[in-house]
């Protein structure tokens, strides 16, 4: 069995889901998403956590143009596959209290997007990587444009223009690397083997960096994100924040720095500065938000800034921290957006100033909310702690002052997140919040899974770290070797 089943099953599942109507489409999508998760867990059960490429396929696709369907799973890809296949059924579960017009199309688009995401995370051919990159963008565009808020068209067009423009720069970088390979192909390993000079690597770095910085997003390429997260339907926001932004982070680790190490050395200070500025900027803006969903959006920018800073430090601590924090952030941000989805559905508002006292009428909801908040602010023994600790340890290579500034994401995040929780859940009930009812059914199940993952990963993160450690170490060694061979 090869990784191709993970890529093609969601496509087949999406087409089959289109045949169902209303509630049946929802159940069909859930069934296929759970099957996809089961296959990923089967792959995990036989996975050897070394640096080798496993469950791989390398088949001619358009061989006359050097295009091959080359995909596989190493430790880095395995973590991303697990994140994607775990979050998609969880996101579908969070939609069970919603009624969507043309539900079959809505759920089919989610499954199509999953196929694109898994293509990105398993591709070892540049052309295939780009196809997956664009394939993931198209479904989320329609999800946001057709089922989003009242300003969805204007904001979704802005999102599409931003991300598609970045993709074109990346395509130019991929084609340039293709033209430099002796055999004129898109094989990632052949890209790694190139020995370009610092000037050409700088241009390659910038071409890839623009695409990935927009996708994450990093300051100042973030302006599409808060509006898109706010206007998108909650499931769309979860897909964007929980999984899709990880495409950019993954791209930096797999495609940016290893392909242009001297370009990285040229631009590392700028990249790190943008990441640090984004942490502080987004945290300060989050303080002023009265819309809970928008507050979480800015919080996400701050956390991604810290992940990016850890990667650009380019050491084992930073990249391993990024790997586990991608998982933790995905879980936590899906949980936070689901919390605000529940509040919005029950009360018709996300205005924090209009809320208060909900804990008195919804104790189970308040406990789940608190656990997710604590995971988000990186309390020890929650999933957010180990990732942010490793990231800060990695950033420490840049000096104590840089680390201190990067650490503000934890301090400021704790302040605005706990203040948000206090204003929403504590205090006195009012006429609006007195009508709030506690969680039940699918809501309780989804929040229970999220809270369990927050605690389990926080208490025992070693299995996740072990999956990626050998592959991360090998990639660091590959890049460090290129530093030496291309410099001299």
N, C-alpha and C positions, 0 to 999 in steps of 0.2 A: 504494500500500500504506500502510495506517495502523497506528498502534500497537495497534489492536484485535486484530490477529493475535497479538501477544505476550501479550495478556490471555486470549484464548479458546482458543488452541492448547493450553496446559497443561490446561485443563478437558476438552477433547476427548481429549487424551492420557491423562489420568487415567481417564476412562471406558473407554477402550480397554485400558489396562493391567489393569483389573479382569478382563478376559476371559482373561488369561494366568495361568499357575500357576508357582509356585516360581521356578526359574532364568530361565524365559522372561519372567516379569514384570520381573525385574531388568534383563534385556537390553532389553526394550521401553521401560522407563522411561529407561534410558540413551540409547537411540536418540532418543526424543522430546526429552530434555533437550539433546542435542547439536544437534538441529534448531533448537530454540529459541535456542541460542547462535549458530548460523549466521545466523538471522534478525536477531538483535541486531547481529552484525558487519556484515551487509548494511546495516542502518540506519546504522551507524557510518561505513561507506564513503561514504555520500551525505550525511552530516551536516555542516552548516555551523556551525562553532563560534562563533555569535553569540548574541544574547539572544533570538532568535525561537523560537516554538513550532513544531516540525516534526513531520511524520507524524501530524498531529492529526486528531481526529474530534470533531464536535460535533453529536450527533443527539438528537432528542427521546426521552426515556425515559418520564417521567411529567410531561408538560408542564403539566398543570393544577395541579401542585404545584411547578412551577419546577424540576423535576429533569431534567437533561440528561446524556447520556453524553458528557462532555467530557474528553478525555484527549489527551496529546501528549508530546513529548520536547523539552526544552531542554537546555542543558549540564549543569545540576544533575541532571536526571532521567536523562540519558544515562549518567553515571557510575554511578548506582544500578542502571540496567538492566544495564550490563555486569557489575557486581559480582554481581547476582542470577543472571544467565544463565550466568556462568562458574562460580560456586560450586555451583550445583545439580548439574550433571553430575559435578563433582569430588567432592561429598559422596556421590553415588550410587556413584561408583567406590570410595570408601573402604569401602563396605558389601559389596564383592564376596567378602570372606572370611567374611561372616556368613551364617547361615541363619536366616531369620525365619519364624515361623509366620504363615500368611496373608500371604505376601510380596506378593501382588498388591494387597491393601488398604494395606499399608505404603508401597509405592512410589506408589500412586495418591494417597495423602494428601500425599506430598511434592510431587507435581505440582499438586494442588489448592492447596497452600500457596504454591507459586510463582506461581500465577495471582493470589492475593490480594496477595502482595508486589508484583508488577508493577503491579497496580491502584493500590496506595498510591503508588508512585513515579512514576506517570504521570498520575494524576487531577488535573484542574483544576476539578472540581466537588465541593463539600463533601459532598454526599450520596454520590457515587461513592467519594470518599476514605474515608468512614466504612464503606461496604460492604466495600471492600477491606481495611480495618483489621480488621474482625471476621472476614472470610473467611480471613484469614491465621491468626487465633487458633484457630479451630475445628479445623483439621487437626493443628496441633502439640499441641493438648490430647489428642487421641486417640492420636497417636504416643507421647506421654509416658505416657499412662494405660494403654495396651495393651502396650507393649513396653519399659517402663521397669523400674527396679529394684524391690526388694521393698516399699519405702515409697512407691511411685509414686502410689497413689491419693490418700493424704493430701496429699502435696506438690503433686501436679498440681492438686488442688482449690484449694489455697492460691494457686498461680500463676494459675489461672483467675479466682478471685475478685478478686485484686489487679488484674489487667489489665482485666477486664471492668468493674470499678468505675471505673477510670480512664477507660475508653472512654465510660461514661455521662456523666461530667463533660464530656468533649470533645463529645459529642452535644448536650448542653445549649448549649455555646458555639457550635456550628455552627448550631443552630436559632435562637439569639438573633441571630447575624449575618444569617441568612436573613430574619428578621422586620424587620431594619433596612434591607434593600436596597429601593430604589424599586420594582423589578419583581418583588419576592418570588421570588428565585431563589438558587441555591447557587453561582453562578459565582465562582471564586476572585478574578478581577480585580475583580468588583463588590464583593467583601469588602474588597479592598485600597482601593477608592475611598471607602469609608465614612469619615466624620469624627466618630467618637465622642469624647466627652470623656474625660479621664483616669480618672475614677471608673469609668465603664462599661468602658473598656479594661482596667482592672486586673482586673475580674471575668472578662472574656474571657481575659486572660492566664492567670489561675489555673486556669480550666476546662481550657484546652489544656495548660498546664504539668503538671498532675497526670497526665494521660494519658501525656505524653511522658516525664516523669520516672520513672514506673513502668516504662515499656517499656525505657528505656535500660539499666539503671536508675541513677538518682542516689541518693546518700545523702539521707535515711534511707528511701527507697522501695525499697531493694535487697534486702530480707530474703527475698523469694521466690527470688532468683536462684541463690545457691550450692547450695541443696538441689535445685532443679529441674535445674540443669546437671549435678549429680552423679548424680541418679537417672534422668534421661532416657537413652534409648539414645544411643549416640555420634552417630549421624546427627541425632537430634533436638537434641542439644546444639550440634552444628555449625550447624544451621539457626537456632536461637535466637541464638547468639552471633555467627555469621558474617554473618547477614543480618537477622534479625528485630529485633534491638536497634537496627539502623540506621534502622528505621521511626521510632523516637523522635527520633533525631538529625536525620533528614531533616525530620520534622515541625516541630522547632524552627526550622529554617532556612526552610522554605516556608510553614508555617501559623501558627506562634506569633508570632514577632517582627514579621513584616510585617502581620499582622492587628491587633496590639495594641502598637504601638511605644511609646505613652505608658505602657501597663501594663508594658512591658519596662523603661522608665526608672524606674518606681516600684519594681519588684521585682528590678532587675538585681543589686544588691549581695547580696540574699538568694540568688538563683540562683547567682551566682559563688561565694559562700561555701559553699553545699552541694556544688558541684562540687569545690572545693579540699579541703573536709573529706573528701569521698569518696576523693580521691586518696591522702591520707595514711592514712586509716582502713583502706582496703582493702589498701594496701601493707603496713601493719603486721600486719594479720590474716593476710596471705599468708605472712609469715615463720613463722607457727606451724603451718601446715598440713603434715600428713604424707601426706595423700591427694593424689596428683599432679593429679588432675582437679579437685579442689576448690581447689588452689593456683592453677590456671589460671583458675578462675572468679573468684576475688578479684582476680587480676591484670587480668582484663577490666574489672572495676568501676573500677580505678584508671585504666586507659587511657581508658575512656569519660569519666571525670571530667575528664581533660585536654582531650578533644575538646569537651565541653560548655563548659569554661572558655573555650576559644578562640572558640566560637560566641557566647557571651554578651559577649565583648569587642566583637563586631560591627564588624569591619574586614576588609579584603581578606585580610590574612595569616591571621587566625584562621579565617575561613570556608573559604578555599582549603586551609588546613592540615587542617580537618575533613573536607573532601571527599576528599583523598587518603589521610588517615588512616583513614577508613571503609573504603576499599579495602584498605589495608595491614593493618589490624586484622582484617578479615574473612579474609584469606589466612592471616595468622599464627595466629589463634586456631583456625581449622580444622586447620592443621598441628599445633598443640600438642595438641589433643584427639585427633587421629589417632595421634600418638605414644603417648599414654597408652592409647588403645584397643589398639594393637599390644602394648604391654607387658602390659596386663590380659588379653588373649586368650592370650598365651603363658605367662604366669606365674601368672595367677589372682589377682593383687593389684595395687593401686596404692599400696601403703604404701612410701613412699620409704625408710624405715629398713630395709626388708627387701631392698633392692636394692644394686647395686654391681658394677662391673667389666664391665658389658655391652659396653663398647667393645672388649674383648679378643676377644669371640666374634661381634660384629656390627659390623664396621667401616663398612659402608655405612649402616646404621641410625644409627650414632653421628655420621657426617658430616651426614646429613640433620637429625638432632636438633639438632646444633650450629648449623647455618645458620638453622633456625627460631628457636632461642633468640636468636641474634644479631639477627635481624630484629625479634623481640619487644622486645629491650632497646635498639633504635634505634642500632645500630652504624652509623657512616658507610658509605655505599655499600650499605646494605640499605634495604628499603622503609620501615621504621619511622622512619628518620632524618629524611627530608625533611618528613614530616607533623608529627612532634613539634617539629622546628625551627621550622616555620611557626606552629604552635600557640603555642609559647612566645613567638615574636616578636609574635603577636597579643595574647597576654595581657600583654605588656610595657606596653601602653597603660594597664594598671591599676597600674603601678608595679613597681619592682624587687623589693620584698619579696613581693608576690603572685606574681610570676614565679618567684622562688626557691622558694617553697613548692610551686607547681605543678610545678616541675622535679624535685621529689623523686620523682615517678613514674618518671623515668629512672634516678636514682641507686639508689633502693630496689629498683626492678624489676631492675636489673642484678645487684644483690646476691643477691636470693632466686632469680632465674632461673639464674644461674651456679652458685649453691650447689646448686640442685636438679640441674642437669646433672652437676655433680661427684659428688654422692652416688649418682646413678643409673648413670652411665656409667664413672666412674673407680673407683680402689681395687681391692680384691681380689674375685674371684669367690667366690660361696658356692654351696651345694648347689642353691639355687633358680635363681640367675642363670646357672649353668653350663649349664642346659638351654636357654637362649635361642638362637633361630636367627635368622639375618639375614633382612632383607626380601627379598621375591621377588614376581614377577608384578605384580598390581594394586597392591600396596603400594609397590613400587619406582616404578611409573608415577605414582601419586598424589603421593608425596613428591618425585619428580623435578619434576613440574609446579609444586608449591608452592615448592620451592627456586629453580627458574628464575624464577618470578614475583618472589620476594623480591629476587633479585639484579638482574633487568632493571629493575624499577621503582625500585630503589635507585640504580642507575647512571644511568638516564635517565627521570626522572619527568615531564619536560616535556610529552609528549603527553597524559597524564592531566590535568595542570594546565591545559593549553590548552583542553581540551574544556569545562571548567566556568567558566573565567575570565570570559568576557563575561557569562554569565548571572548569576554571583555579583556582578559589578560592577553590573549593572543592578538586581539586587534590593537591594543596599546603597543605591544612589542612590534607589530607590523609597521605601525606609524612611526615609532621611535627609530626603527631601522631605516625608514625612508628619510627621516630627518638627517641621518648620517650620510646615506648613499647619494642623496640628491644635493646635499650641501657641498660635498667634496668630490 
